[in-house]
């Protein structure tokens, strides 16, 4: 219902089904994708989304502005109607606790988009925040330091996000 209301009101939104994905059948998922501005999933969710809808990543990307697929330590993929772009993962010093990494990534992604960044640059910021998170025990115990994030982003991607 919310997706329909957003679509009807012209409010762009990102469909991020997360752990709720199994609640929807193929036709419901296709309707949610069709209403969305973009879709964001991890690799497991992407496979389930494709299996349930009968669509592949290319077909989903043609229905939205962007399909974001996170791949953990292998980075992420930006799927658009022009094809797939690989986004390298931000390197980590050590993996301490993966709990909350997807949320941290999406926080960076959403913040970047809200600041006017391109999909690719927002995904890079998401990767940096996911890396910061995985190096810390606990789902939300990591410290957000803008200067450190900017430096780490520069080291990984060759430019600062701000």
Secondary structure, DSSP 8 states (H G I E B T S, - for coil): -HHHHHHHHT---EE--GGGGGGS-HHHHHHHHHH-SEEEEEHHHHHHHHHHHS--HHHHHHHSSEEEEE-GGG-EEEEETTEEEEE-----S-----TTHHHHHHHHHHHHHHTT--HHHHHHHHHHHHHHHHTSSSSS-----HHHHHHHHHHHHSS---
